[in-house]
Amino acid sequence: MNRQIVKLFGLFVVLFAVLVGFTSYWAVFDAKALKEKDANKRPLLEQQQIRRGRIVADDGTVIARSVPKGHGASLRYVRRYPEGSLFGHPIGYSFVRQGDSEFEQFHNDELVGNESEFGSILDELRGREQEGDDVVTNLDPAAQAAALEDLREAGFGAVVAIEPSTGRVRAMASNPPYDPNRIPYDLTELNENELETPLVNRATQGQYPPGSTFKVVTAAAGLESGTITPETAFAAPSPLEVEGTPLENDFNTSYPPISLDYALTNSVNTWFGQLGQKVGQDRLFETMEKFGFNSRPPIDLPEDQVYESGVYSEEQLLNRNDPVDLARVAIGQERLSVTPLQMAMVAAAVANGGKLMKPQIWSRVVDPDGRVVKKMDPSQYSQPVSEETAAELTTAMEGVVSEGTGTNAAIEGVPVAGKTGTAETPYNESCGGGTEENQAWFMGFAPAGEPKIAIVATVECTTQFGNDVAAPIFRDVAETILNGG
Amino acid sequence: MSARNRELTALVPVALLLTAGFTAVFAQENARLDNLSLLFGAYFLVACLATHVYLRIRLPKADPYLFPLVALLTAFGLVMVYRIDPTLARDQANWFVLGLVLFVLTIHFLRDYDVLERYRYTIAVVGLLLLLAPRLPGIGQQVNGAYLGVKIGPLAFQPAEFSKICLVVFLASYLREHREVLIVGARRVLGVTLPPLKHFGPMLVVWGASMFMLVFIRDLGSSLMFFAAFLALLYVATGRLSFVVIGMAMFLLGAWFFASTIPHVHERVDVWLNPYAHPQKSGYQILQSIFAQADGGLFGKGFAQALIVVPGTHDALLPAAQTDTIYALIVNELGLFGACGVILVYLLIAARGFKIALLAADGFSKLLATGLTAVFAIQAFVIIGGVTRVIPLTGVTLPFISYGGSSVVANFVLLALLLLISDRARRESEGL
């Protein structure tokens, strides 16, 4: 029997080795995937026992902080948002049961002070408890408040303000807002509100037709490709037959040969339609892509909460080889769908001499002892246009505000460059299905000679035009930022 | 060094480990050092030393490592259970003492353990009655759909823990007597070696008992444990792998049949195969157990650092942490390395147990030692395997570590029998 006993022991060695194998799999090899499972609330619950770092505005205003509840083993921290709905977007929320979103989600590792396993063992040996770092943002509370207040009066929509030379995001507002403090109680209700979708950050997830603001991109492609110079002039008849459908200018006005400045100032559709066709799809799409279209904007927000801009067909992005109505793309119609953030990137790139900086909400990470652990380094995303082209676009956009379609954006004593947009959105279900509704835009920067801020404001489902409803928002936010800085 | 001196030397570090463990838990919970841990360590050492002295007198030649290894598991279990709930740990400590008392009583009255052979059918019947008890009206208790417990007045226990010893004693005795006929009388039918039917009748009873447990007790874990122990013994007694294969086929066939007809068993298997189907309901325990392990990593979070309930509520984050899923908690707090240490201790106990079986001179001793060791090791495998999703998760205890009086006491009786066999085997081999 001894032989069998030895063999039986051998079997147990194998069985126990299997146990070690499975334990290793769960505890080490598959651990990362398991921690990301939806059913696994453990990481969140553990984070709840760590004092999560604060989120602070540029001027020191506390946007989010954690307050302790309970004692001993039941000690936990609960998130508070002292500014209420002001920073609901883009900061988001972080609660154990409801999960997290937006900035809170993206910067989670810094906010909970996550380190490598080795680092945390060292901390444990030194008897240090894990503590979260504070994250300081670039957001300007005054500008954010101005943007949100104006939007509340104007209608649903969004405002994005970016510092052109650095990519620092100074304001990002989305109307309707929500109060993150209410998330533990109202999440289901907020989620189910499909009419108003208050949890959607319209600045990064709103997909709107850009209308005439897109003419800046078309103009950039025309100048950059050498198709036109600022002096090139051609006639812009109205109506103009394009792809079997007539394209009209406002009031059906026909223009004799005109050049870029005049065409942009008066937002002449058939001029830009023809320009788009002259430039060609390849070069137009190339310029678009350099501005950031067709890819996710490189902002510090979770990927699934930042949408791509471009020409969509059944939720698929089209590229330069797909058939499109080029003349209508060139004037921001067709199936073009953009986020306010994308248009702000266009404005910022033009304002910054053609260099597009990566838009970033965070500015620096500060540890509990007050030391700066990490700092945001402004970095260039691309150079969509040359400095020369940018200067020529700026001149044309100044004309829009000084004597063209965007006069309501003018600021006393400060030169402003900009472009209006009014895309008709009839029969849009989210607007109630009426025929008079527009997507109104204003995109611009100031001061035109030495830009400090690039801003996009857009209002959905409005019966007004870009100059009436969006340009004044631009002006208010720009003034707030220029006066504050 | 003599066997008993080695035992004594090994017990001291175990007591120190217990002291260190409690110190760590106190330090974590109260953020201070508490000399209560020294007191606990001293109590523990005294209890172990008293038992050691008794062993020194009664079983001087018995295996010197088994008792310290078991003491190590118990010490570890006490710290873990204390860390979950101090009141439970007090019960557990009492049961530990009660276990030691039964350990001593077993050794005292069963010095000549051959008497067990004489009463083997009585013991078998007692074992079966114990299994039946949880279904008896008035005293039976249902826990999570399985009938595992018995409650008579204030006394509650899990009869399966004791029943497993009865079963092993019966099988060892029966197989000792019939192993020859089982081997010689075997026939080859269609290329498969079959045992003779006449002598195999009682073996079928064991199969029947395992199936019975599945059907009426709905205890998949104990059923698996019993039947695996039976197959292990059958293999050692006859050396015929084909018997084991046939037995396994019969068990799987029966299990498959009942799994498809009995909802409780069916659900356990379903949850094992697809835990994410109902992550908040039936899959909750196994998923949380695995999530807890994922949180442990290589080195674990440290004693008393893991979350067992959702903070601020009484909702279990790791259900049955003190019993079924205690291994997951160990992985969480002590990491892969700590868990491997625990598995290694069980393997060492198995190694010592099988060593005793190898040394034993007579067939009954050999088979009894093999059976007791096997059933102990299988129990550890069934619950650790359940928690790590190697097999379906079932409600058996992790021997000597899990909270539970029946488990602690029964396993001390098991240990006493092993040491009795060991003492005799070593005396005989030394010609004393």
Chai-1 contact restraints between the chains, C-beta under 6 A:
chainA,res_idxA,chainB,res_idxB,connection_type,confidence,min_distance_angstrom,max_distance_angstrom,comment,restraint_id
A,M1,B,V236,contact,1.0,0.0,6.0,A-B,restraint_1
A,M1,B,K366,contact,1.0,0.0,6.0,A-B,restraint_2
A,N2,B,L358,contact,1.0,0.0,6.0,A-B,restraint_3
A,Q4,B,Y235,contact,1.0,0.0,6.0,A-B,restraint_4
A,Q4,B,V236,contact,1.0,0.0,6.0,A-B,restraint_5
A,Q4,B,G239,contact,1.0,0.0,6.0,A-B,restraint_6
A,I5,B,V236,contact,1.0,0.0,6.0,A-B,restraint_7
A,I5,B,F354,contact,1.0,0.0,6.0,A-B,restraint_8
A,I5,B,A357,contact,1.0,0.0,6.0,A-B,restraint_9
A,I5,B,L358,contact,1.0,0.0,6.0,A-B,restraint_10
A,I5,B,T370,contact,1.0,0.0,6.0,A-B,restraint_11
A,L8,B,A232,contact,1.0,0.0,6.0,A-B,restraint_12
A,L8,B,V236,contact,1.0,0.0,6.0,A-B,restraint_13
A,F9,B,F354,contact,1.0,0.0,6.0,A-B,restraint_14
A,F12,B,A350,contact,1.0,0.0,6.0,A-B,restraint_15
A,F12,B,A377,contact,1.0,0.0,6.0,A-B,restraint_16
A,L15,B,F381,contact,1.0,0.0,6.0,A-B,restraint_17
A,F16,B,I343,contact,1.0,0.0,6.0,A-B,restraint_18
A,F16,B,L347,contact,1.0,0.0,6.0,A-B,restraint_19
A,L19,B,I343,contact,1.0,0.0,6.0,A-B,restraint_20
A,L19,B,I384,contact,1.0,0.0,6.0,A-B,restraint_21
A,V20,B,C340,contact,1.0,0.0,6.0,A-B,restraint_22
A,V20,B,I343,contact,1.0,0.0,6.0,A-B,restraint_23
A,F22,B,T388,contact,1.0,0.0,6.0,A-B,restraint_24
A,F22,B,V390,contact,1.0,0.0,6.0,A-B,restraint_25
A,T23,B,A339,contact,1.0,0.0,6.0,A-B,restraint_26
A,T23,B,T388,contact,1.0,0.0,6.0,A-B,restraint_27
A,S24,B,L336,contact,1.0,0.0,6.0,A-B,restraint_28
A,W26,B,I290,contact,1.0,0.0,6.0,A-B,restraint_29
A,W26,B,Q293,contact,1.0,0.0,6.0,A-B,restraint_30
A,W26,B,A294,contact,1.0,0.0,6.0,A-B,restraint_31
A,A27,B,Q293,contact,1.0,0.0,6.0,A-B,restraint_32
A,A27,B,G296,contact,1.0,0.0,6.0,A-B,restraint_33
A,A27,B,V331,contact,1.0,0.0,6.0,A-B,restraint_34
A,A27,B,L336,contact,1.0,0.0,6.0,A-B,restraint_35
A,V28,B,L336,contact,1.0,0.0,6.0,A-B,restraint_36
A,A31,B,A294,contact,1.0,0.0,6.0,A-B,restraint_37
A,L34,B,F291,contact,1.0,0.0,6.0,A-B,restraint_38
A,L34,B,A294,contact,1.0,0.0,6.0,A-B,restraint_39
A,K35,B,A294,contact,1.0,0.0,6.0,A-B,restraint_40
A,A39,B,P279,contact,1.0,0.0,6.0,A-B,restraint_41
A,A39,B,L287,contact,1.0,0.0,6.0,A-B,restraint_42
A,N40,B,F291,contact,1.0,0.0,6.0,A-B,restraint_43
A,R42,B,F291,contact,1.0,0.0,6.0,A-B,restraint_44
A,R42,B,D295,contact,1.0,0.0,6.0,A-B,restraint_45
A,L45,B,L307,contact,1.0,0.0,6.0,A-B,restraint_46
A,G70,B,G312,contact,1.0,0.0,6.0,A-B,restraint_47
A,S74,B,P311,contact,1.0,0.0,6.0,A-B,restraint_48
A,S74,B,G312,contact,1.0,0.0,6.0,A-B,restraint_49
A,R76,B,P311,contact,1.0,0.0,6.0,A-B,restraint_50
A,R76,B,G312,contact,1.0,0.0,6.0,A-B,restraint_51
A,E117,B,G297,contact,1.0,0.0,6.0,A-B,restraint_52
